[in-house]
Amino acid sequence: MARKKSAGEPRKIEIRQVRSVSGRPEPQRRTLRALGLTRNQTSVIHDDTPAIRGMIKQIPHLIAVREVEE
C-alpha cells in the first residue's frame, strides 16, 4: 500500500536539462549548476520549494520539469 504524504512533507519535482549551456550567459550557467545539473540530459530531484521554483523560472528554455510520485 502506498504511503500517504503528511501535510508537512514537501512535494518532489524532477528537473532534466534538455538544452546545452554553450553560448548562454554566465547567470544561466550558474543557475543550472546551483540546481545540480552539470551535463546535458542529466536529471535531479528536488523538493518543490519557492527557491527552486524561482530558479526554474529563470531558465525554462533549458530544462524540463515534472512532478515525481513517491
C-alpha positions as CSV (number, residue, x, y, z in Angstrom):
1,M,0.0,0.0,0.0
2,A,1.3,3.5,-0.9
3,R,2.3,5.7,2.0
4,K,0.2,8.9,2.3
5,K,2.0,12.2,2.5
6,S,1.7,14.3,5.6
7,A,0.9,17.9,5.3
8,G,4.4,19.0,6.2
9,E,6.2,16.8,3.7
10,P,7.2,18.7,0.5
11,R,6.4,17.5,-3.0
12,K,9.2,16.4,-5.2
13,I,10.0,17.5,-8.8
14,E,12.4,16.1,-11.3
15,I,14.4,18.6,-13.3
16,R,16.0,17.5,-16.6
17,Q,18.5,19.6,-18.6
18,V,17.4,19.4,-22.2
19,R,19.5,22.1,-23.9
20,S,23.2,22.8,-23.8
21,V,24.7,25.8,-21.9
22,S,27.0,26.6,-24.8
23,G,26.7,30.3,-25.7
24,R,24.5,31.0,-22.7
25,P,25.1,33.9,-20.3
26,E,27.0,33.2,-17.1
27,P,24.0,33.7,-14.8
28,Q,22.1,30.9,-16.6
29,R,25.1,28.6,-16.3
30,R,25.3,29.4,-12.5
31,T,21.6,28.6,-12.1
32,L,22.0,25.2,-13.7
33,R,25.0,24.5,-11.5
34,A,23.1,25.5,-8.4
35,L,20.3,23.1,-9.4
36,G,22.9,20.3,-9.6
37,L,22.8,20.0,-13.4
38,T,26.3,19.6,-14.9
39,R,25.7,18.0,-18.3
40,N,23.1,17.8,-21.0
41,Q,20.3,15.2,-20.5
42,T,21.0,14.7,-16.8
43,S,18.3,15.0,-14.2
44,V,18.0,15.7,-10.5
45,I,15.2,15.5,-7.9
46,H,14.5,18.4,-5.6
47,D,11.8,19.4,-3.1
48,D,9.2,21.7,-4.6
49,T,10.1,24.9,-2.8
50,P,9.7,28.6,-3.8
51,A,13.5,28.9,-4.1
52,I,13.7,26.0,-6.6
53,R,10.7,27.3,-8.5
54,G,12.4,30.7,-8.8
55,M,15.5,29.1,-10.3
56,I,13.3,27.1,-12.7
57,K,11.6,30.3,-13.8
58,Q,14.9,31.8,-14.8
59,I,15.8,29.0,-17.3
60,P,12.6,27.4,-18.6
61,H,14.1,27.2,-22.1
62,L,17.0,24.9,-20.9
63,I,15.1,22.4,-18.7
64,A,12.0,20.2,-18.5
65,V,10.2,19.8,-15.1
66,R,7.8,17.1,-13.9
67,E,6.3,16.1,-10.6
68,V,7.6,12.8,-9.1
69,E,5.3,10.5,-7.2
70,E,6.9,8.8,-4.2
